[in-house]
Amino acid sequence: MKTVLKRFCVCALLITMCLGSFFGCTKSTKKDATARRESVLAYGRDGTTFDFSVYDGTKTQYIKKFDQFATTWGFVGDTVGTTRETSINQLSAVADLNAESLRFDLFMGYNGLGYNIANTYEKKGLTYEEYAASLQVIDRLNELSVAPQLVLFACPAYAQSYGSWKSKPIAEKWRELCYNMATYFKRNGNRIGAYEIWNEPDLGTAYFDGDWQDYIETYLSGADGIRSADKDAFIEALSASWIHKIVNNLSDDGNLTKWESFIKQAAEHNLLPDSISWHFYGREGKTEGIKGLSGDGEDFSVYRNAILKAITDSQNGTSARDATAYDLSTMQQNLNEFNIYVPLHQDSAGMWNTTSVVPGMFNAIEMLLEANDITRVNWATFLSEQVNGIGCSSIDTYSLQRYPAYYANWMYGRLPVRRIVQPSLGSGLITLAASDNDRAGFIICNSASVTKTATVAFAGIPFEKANVKVYLVDEDHYVYSTSNEPYIAENYVNIETRDLMGRFTLKPNATYYVEINNAEGEATENALSSLYKNVVRKDYWYPERGNNTPYSDIHERSLLAVLSMNNNDVGSSAVSVTLRDMKEKTIVLSYDLFGEFVQAENAALGFQICFETGSGYDKSIYYTFEDYSAVVDTPLGGQIQRENVSLGALSKGERRIALSDIAPENWNGRIVVNYVISNCGKGATALFKMD
């Protein structure tokens, strides 16, 4: 095996240096390529055909809703109040995953990154000294166009009701501290992706000594302080360890469930969170049929179905103990700690940091894509600690080794968004395949306990010449790697794509990722938008919630919006992004469509640009396709339809819009771009890219 790999690497190097000398452009070279049996790639038409020109709109596209979570201890240095420089240097690896954000806890009242924030009765979050350590992470993330997601806990000395970081904060001082923190980051020019108030307040006394009402009051005072300092701040609540218990168990007064009590009080104070967050950890790589930490036989569907029903009931006014219909149609869900294993648990000892994690990760990705009202998912964890040889990190904090969990996220992050129709390759073989104008990507993973083989013909690649890399993640090739890129098994430059095929032999848990890039172009679908620094926040609208519903999504880094009916004949969905400092901007919106669109009187597809003035968003322009111009009343952006503009018949296209030419005279430079789809027919899908 080693001899074959050695020959293979030498050949791959020669291929890269001699453009097209192998896999050349003539039939004779194609035959030579086919004869190289040790190669994964070859030419021919054998095997199962994956056609990269046939898109599948009946399933959720490969949207990039997967982020990262790192505990504060992954960044804290050997001395309290300092940071670990080597960990700071790994933050570029988050951007390479195409992650939108990194969640980490400040742990203010203990020895975390926020150790110096308000840690005396005189300090209250006003000085650079207090933020110096956390800014090492926050500033670097901002440089990398990754949003820091801050968990505001535990309670520092300034706000403690008694001498413990687990104590319920004194409400007035906690509000003041949260106000000061949000003010400091805003004045310092740091964009914070989310402020999350506390962590797992429902986990007994592990992180919080108060009861449920104490947590509600802590949330309300903290959210009030943040919102008063920054009207654009994105605020999350609950960060629940056991969300299914919060929605089912009664609160202390015995009249409402903990969930109902929280929603009722948050609404009364006009402080409903932008998102609720919760955690899930599986056992032995499984998300079903597991026995959870509480011993009550929970699995992911129990968590998911419980919170889905709770939000829907509160939104519709059908809660058992509270008939009020609350305006929750824009409330997001963030699964802000997710893993298919319990971290640092003995059940995981033989699986962590091995390729055993990879098949379960790909299966979990498909499961989470189906959950259309879960907006973001944070993989736990990016950097973390190890206990008794059991680790739960994608990157080892000390050796900086990249583990297979990192590479699974890396492959998915580079995969194009538009998924193609994928035939089955048989039991045990998982595939993810997608393409755009300049990239075709194919992932094949063996989840079986025996070696599997597959022959795949790659058809319909939308360009003639390509640069191709074949990545391999298996037990033989990830050990001691500190590269963000997985092991490259094959590398070809400027080869023909016609009749390209692959022959795959996969050991148990092995994965190949074949990335086929246009030799004459550059993949732009997932590329960072030039408008990223103008992003203020994004918002979602869920008139109906559930799995496999019509959905809309936008990725902050690329500003690629995906709208799809997702195998539904009827239904609506919308997503918006707020942008600032746009007065001198001309935006370019390119769009592409696929799937079967059905003309209906109430069908809608397009985008709305809403302009903010001193009196609010009081002018909007609605761009729609012919026969898909119904007005859909969403709570996102402006409600007034001042002008309708046709994008013409359904087609691929581009629209350049000089904003100052269409804005009202007193426009302040802020806009909301609101994308909407409604009643367009089963599988109808549209992509909009803004630059």
N, C-alpha and C positions, 0 to 999 in steps of 0.2 A: 504493500500500500504506500509506504513512504517513497519507494522508487518511482511509482506512477505519479505521485503528487509532485515530486521533484522535477520530473520531465515536464509535467503539466505547467508548473510555474515558469520554467525556462521558456516554454513555447508561448505562454501568455505574455511574457516580457517582449519576446521577438514580435509578437502580433502588434503590440502597442507601438513599438519602435518603427516597424515597417508597415506603413499605412496600407491596409488592404492586402498584404502579401498572403495572408491566410484568410479564408472566407472572402475571397476576392470577388470580382464582378463577372467572371466567366464560368461557363458550365463545368469546365475541367476542374477549376478550383473548388467548385461546389462538391464535386464528386470526391475530391481529395479530403474535403472537410468531413463528409459523411463517413469516410473510411477511418477517421480517427475515433476509434471506439471508446477511448477514455474520456473524450470530450462530452460535456453535457449537451452543448448546442451542436446542431448539424443542419443539413438541408434535406428536404424531402417532404412528403405529405402523409407520413405515417401517423397513426395514433388518433387520439381524440382531439377534435378541432375546437380551439378557443378563438372566436372571431372578435377581434378588438374593435370592429366597427358596429357591432350589434349591442347597444346599450340596454340595460335593464332598469326601467323606472318603477318596477313593481316592488322593489326593495329599497330600503334606505341607502343612499349613496355613501361612499366612504368619506363622510365629512370628518373634519379634524377636530373632534370634540374631546380629545384625550390630552389631559395635562399631567402635571407631576406634583407630588407632595414630598417634602423633605422635613424631617423633624429638626427642631432648632439645634439639637445636639450634633447634627452633621456639620454645622458651621462654627460652633463654639470652639475657641482655642483652648489650650491647656490651662490658661489663666482666665479666671472669671472676668467677663467684660471684654474679652478679646475675640478675634475671629481666627479661623483656620484658613490661612492663605491658599493652601492647596485646594480646599473645597470651593473657595471663591473662584479659583481658576477653572473649575469644572462647569461653571454655569453656562458656558457656550454650548455644552452638550445638551442643555435643555432646548436651546434654540434649534439645534440639529434634529430634534425630535419633531419639529414643527408644532411644538406645544404653545398654547396661547398664554399660559400662566404657570407660575410655580407657587404653590401654597406652602407657607411655613409659619410656625408659631413663634411669637415674640417671647413668650414666657417671661413676662415682665417682673413678676414677683419672686422669681427664683433665679437660677443661674443661666438663663437662656440668652438669646441675642438682645432681648430688651432689658437685660439686667440693670442697666443704669437709668432706665426711664422711671422717673418719679420714685426712686428707691429710698428717698428720705422724706421727711415731712415738709421739707422746704422745696424740694424739686416737684415740678408738676408738668413736665413735658414741654418745656419752653427753650431748652438750650441744645446746641449742637453736641455737647458732651454726652447728653443722654441718648442721642441717636447714632453716635459715631459707629458703633458695631453693626447695628441693623442696616445702616446706610451702605456699608460695604457690600451687602447683598442687594439691596434695593437699587442703588445706583448702577451696579453692574447689570442687573436685569433690565433696567430701563435702557441702557446702552445697547443691549442685545435685542430690543423690541419684544421683550417678554414681560408680561404684567405681574408684579408681585401681588400675591393674595395673602393678606396679613390676618392671622388669628390673634385677636386682642384678648389675651389672658396671660398669666394669672394676675392676681391683684397685687400691685406694688404698695409699698408702705404708705404713700401719700393718701390712698383711698381705702385702706383696710379698715374694716369695722372692728377687727381685733388682730392680733399679731400673727397672721398666717396668710400665705398667698392663696389659700383655698377659700378665704372668707368672702362673704357677700360684701361687695364694695359699698361704701357710703355713697348713696345715690348722687348727691350734689357734687361730690368730689370726682366720682367716676364720670359723670357727664362732663365736668370741666376738663378732665384728663383726655377723654375721647375727643372733645372739641379741640383741645390744644394739639393733639396728635394729627388730626385731619388738617388743621390749619397749617401746621409745620410742613407736612408733606406737600400740600398745595402750594404754599409760598416757595418751597424749595424746588418746585418744578418736577416733583416725583409723581408720576401717575400711578395710583394704586388700583389694581384691577378689582379688588374686593376687600371690604372690611368685614371680618367675621367675628361676631361677639361671643366669645368663650369657646371652649372645646369640651364636648361630651359632658355637659352639666348633668346628664341623666345617668352617668356611670358611678352610682353610689357616691362615695366621698373621695374617689380617686383624684378628681380635679376641682371639686366644688363642695363646700360644706353646707351650703344652703339647701332649702327645699325648692319645689318647682315655682312657687310664687316669687321666691327670692331671685330665681333666674329670670323670670319675666320682668321683674323690676330692674334687674341688671341690664337686660337687653334694652328696655325702654329708655333708661337714662343714657346708656351708651349710644344708641341709635339717634336720640335727640341731639346729643352733642355733635356727632359726626355730621348729621344732616344740616345742622345749624352752621357748621363750618364750611361745608361743601355740598351745594345742592345737587351736584352731579355724582356724588359718592354712591357706590354700589354696596349695599349692606346685606349681609347674610345672617341668618339666625339658626339656632338649634344645634347644628353640628352634632347630631345625635348619634350615640353609640347604638341604641336600639330604637329606631324610629317607629317600629311596629308597636312597641309598648307605649310610647308617647301618645300615639293616636288612639289607643284602646283603653289605657288605664285612666282612672278618674284622678282629677287633681285633688288637692288637699280639702277643698270645700265640699267635695262629693257631688257637685251638681253638674259639672262639665268634665269632659276628658281633658288631659293635659294639653292636647292639641287645640281643642275648642277654646279653652281658657286663654291660651296664648294668642290665638287669632282674634278673639273678641277684644282683648285688652289692647293689642297692637292696633287694631282698626279704630278703637275709641280714641286712641292718642294720635291717629293719623300717621302711624309709624309701621305700617305693614312692611316686612322686608322685601327686597327685590328678589331674594332667593332663599329657600330653605335648604339646609345641607344635612347630609347624613352619611353614615359609614357602613361598609359591608366588607367582611373578611370571610372567605370560605375555608373549608377544611380539605386537606389532601387534594388540592387542585379542583375541587368541585364547588359548584354554586347551587346544587340541588341535593336534597336528601341528606343534608349534613345535620349534625347536632351542634348547635351554637354554644357560645360561651355561657349562656344563661341556662342551658340544659333543657330548653323547651322545644326542641326539634325544629328550629327555624331554618329557613333557607332563603335564597335571594327573592324568590317569588313572594314569600311572606312579607318581607320588608317592602318590596316594590308595590304589591297590591294594597297593602295597608295604607301607605302614604298617598297612593293614587286615589283611593276611595275617599280618604280624608279631605284632600284638596278639592276633589270634585264635589263632594257633599257640601263643603263650606262655600264653594263657588256657586252652587245651585240652590243653596238654602235647604238642603235635605239632610243635614246632620241630625242624629237622633235626639240630641239635647239642645240644639241651637238652630232654629229655623231661619236665622238671618242669612241672606245671600250676600256674601262679601265679594268685593271686586278683586278676585284672584286670577283673572284671566291672563295677567302678565307676570304672575309669580313663577319664577324659574325653580328648577331643582338642580342642585349641585351634589353629585355623589363624590364628596371631596376627599374621601379616603376609600379606595377600592383595591382589593386584591383577592386572588383566588385561594390564598393561603392566609392563615392566621400568622402574623409576624412574630418571630422569636418564640414560636410554640413548638413543642417537641413533635407534634404531628407533621411538621414541615421540615424536620431536620434532614431527611434524606432527599428532599426535593429542591430546597432553596439553592440558588446560585448554580443550578444545573439546567440543561435543556428540557427537563421535565416540566418546567413552567410554561414553555412556549405554546404547545397545542392548546392548553387551557386558556391562555391569553387570547389567542385568535378566536376561540369559541366564545369567550366572554365579550370580545369586541362586537361580534355579530349580535349577541344578546342585547348589549347596551345600545347598539345602533337602532334596534327595534323599539326601544323605550324613547319615543320621540319627544316627550316632555321632560326628560332628563337632559338638561342643556350641556353640562360639562361633567367630566369624570377625571378625578386626580388619581393617578396610579401611585400606590403606596408600596415602596418609597423610592425616591431618587437617590438620596444619600441618607444613610442611617447607621445605627450602631449594630454590633453583633454581641450576642450573649451566649456564652458556652458553645461557641462555634456555630451557632445558628444565626444567619443573617437575613435581612430582608431588604437589601439595597440593590438598585440597578447598577450603581457604581460603588465600589468599596471605598469607604472613607479614607483608608490608610494606604492601600496599595494602588488605588485608582483603577483597578481592573474593571472592565465592562463585563457585566454578566449577561446571560441570554435574555433576561427580562428587558434590559436596555435595548438589545438588538431587535426584539420583537416590536417594540415601540418605534424604533428607528425605521424599520422596514415599512410599517403601516404609515408613518408620517410622510414618507416619500412616495407612497402609492398615489396615483391619480385619483381624483374624487369620483369620476364617472365609472361606475361598475358595469361590467359587461355580463351578458348571459353566460352562465358557467355550467357546462355539463358535468355530471358526476364522474369522478375517476375511480369510484369504488370505495368500499368501507375503509375507514381509517385515514383517508387522504383529505386534508382540508385545503381549499384553494381560495385565494382572493385575487381577482384579476380586474384591471381597469385601464382606461386609456384616455388621453386627451390629444390635442393637436400635435404635441411634441414629445409625448412619452407614453409607452405602454409598460405596464408593470404586472408581474405574475409571481404570486407567492404560492408555494406548495409545501405543506407541512405534514409529517407523518405522526398521527396520534395513536397508531397501533403499537402493539408490543413486539411486532416482528418487522423485518425489513420489507419495504414496499417498493415497487417499481411502477413507473408510468411513462407513457410516450405521448407527447402533446405537440400538435401542429399549431403554430401561431399564424392565424390568418387575419386579414383586414387591418394590418398595421398602417396607419395613415401617412406614412412617409416611406420613401424608397431606400434611403441609406441611413444607417444607424451606428451609434457607438453603444456597445452592449457590455454590461458587467453582470456576471453571475456570482451572487453572494451565497455563502454557505454558512449556516449556523448549526453545528453539531458538537458533540463532546470532544472531538479531536482538534477543533480549530478556534475555540474561543478562549482557551486557557491563557491567562497572563496578558491579555490584550488590553492596552490602554487607548486604542483607537476608537473613535466614534463610529467608524465604518466597519462593518463585519468583515470577516475573511473573504477575500476575492478569489473565487475558484477559477474564473475565466474572465478575460478582458479583451474585447475586440474593438477595433476602430474602423469606421467607415465601411461597414459591410452591408450587403444587400439584405433587405427584410423579406423579400418574396420567398416563400417556401421555407422560411426559418422554422425549425422545430427543436424540441428538447427531449432528451431521454434521461429520466431521473431515477436514481437509485437512492432511497432514503432509509437510513437506519432509524430505529425508533426515536421519536422526538426531534429528528433532523428537519431542517427547513432550508429550501432554496428560494432565493428572491432573484428573479431575472428582470433587470431594468434595461429597457430598450429606449434609448434617447435619440431624437432626430439629430443626425450628424450635421445638418445645416441650420439648426435652430437651437433654441434654449427653452427648457421647460419653464413656463410662466404661470401655470394655473395655481400652484401653491407658493409662488414667489412673493416676497414681501412687497406690499403695495407702497407706492411713494406717498400715500396719504396716511400711513400708519400713525405718524406723530400727531395727526389732526384728530384722531379718534378720541372721543370723550367717554362713550359707553355704547352698549348695544342692548336692545330689548326685544323680547319675544312675545307673541300673542298666541294663546292656547284657548280658542273657543270651545274645543273639545280636547280631552286628554286621553292618552292610552297608548298601547303599542300599535305600531304600523298604521298610524293615523296620517292624514295630510300634514306635512311639516315644512318649515322654513328654517334655514340656518345661515349664519354668516360667520366667517372666521376673521378675527380682528387683524391678524398678521397679513393675510392675503387680500382681504376684503372681497373674497369670493362668496357670493350668496347662492344657496341652493334652495329651490322651491319645488315641491313635488306632491302629487296627489297620492303617491305611495300605494298603488293598487286599490284606490277608492274612487268610485264614480263621483261622489259629491263630498263636500267639506271645504273648510277654509283654514288658512294659516298665514301668518305674517311675521316678519322680522325687520328690525330697523337698526340703523347705526347713526349716532349723533356725532357730527364733526364740527370742529371750531376753526377759527382763523381761515375762512374759506373765501374771503372777499376778492382776492386776486386770482382765484383758481378757475381753471377750466377742467372739468372732470370728463373722463372718457369711460363710458359704460359699454362694455362689449357683452354680448349675450349669445347663447346657444340653447337650442331646444331639442328634446327627443321624447319619444313615447307617442302614444295615440291621443291626440287632443280632440275633444268633442265640443262642438259648438252648442252652446245653451244660452238661453236668455239671461241667466244670472251668472255666467262665467266671467272670471276676471283673471288677468295676468299682467303684471307690470310693476312699475315703481313710482313712488310719489316723492317729490322733493318739497320739503316744508321749510320755510324761511322764518327765522325768529326776529322779532322786532321788540321794541320796548313794551308792547302789550301782549307778547306771547307769539306763538306760531300762528300768524293770521293770514298767511298766503301760502298756497301750495299748488303745484303743477303735477298733474297725473298723466304719466306716460303709459299707454296700454297698446296691446296689439288689436288689430281689427277683429271684431266679433268676440273680443274678450275684455270688454271695457266696463263691465258692471261696477258700480261703486260699492266697495266693501267698507263698512264703518268699523275701523279698528281703533283702539285707544292709543296707537302709536303715532306720534307726530301730530300734524295739524288735521283738523276735521273738515276744513272748508275747501271745497273743490272749486278753485277760482278759474282754472283753465285745464282743458283736456288736450293732450297731444298724442297723435297716433304714431306708433312705431311701425305701422304698415302690417302686412300679412305676417303670419307666423313664419319666422325664418331666422337664420343666423345673421348677426349684424353688429353694428357699433354706433353709438350716439355720442357726439362731442357736445358738451353743454357749458357755455361760458356763463357762470352763475350770475355775475354782475349785470348781464344783459336782461335777465328775467327776474331779478330780485326786486322787492319793494324798496323805495327810497330810504327808508329808515332801517334797513336790514343791518344787523349787528355782526354778521359774519358766521353765524351758526346755522347749520342746517340739520334736518333729520331726513335721511333717505330711507323710505319705508317700502319694502318689497312685499307683494301680496299675491297669493294664488287662491282661486276659489272655483269649485265645480267645473274643472277642466277635463274630467274624464280619467279613467283608470290608467295609472302609469305615467301620466303627463308630467314632464320634468323640465325645469328651466334653470340655467346657470347664468348669473350676472357677475362680471368682474369689473371692479371700479379702480381706476388709477387717475 
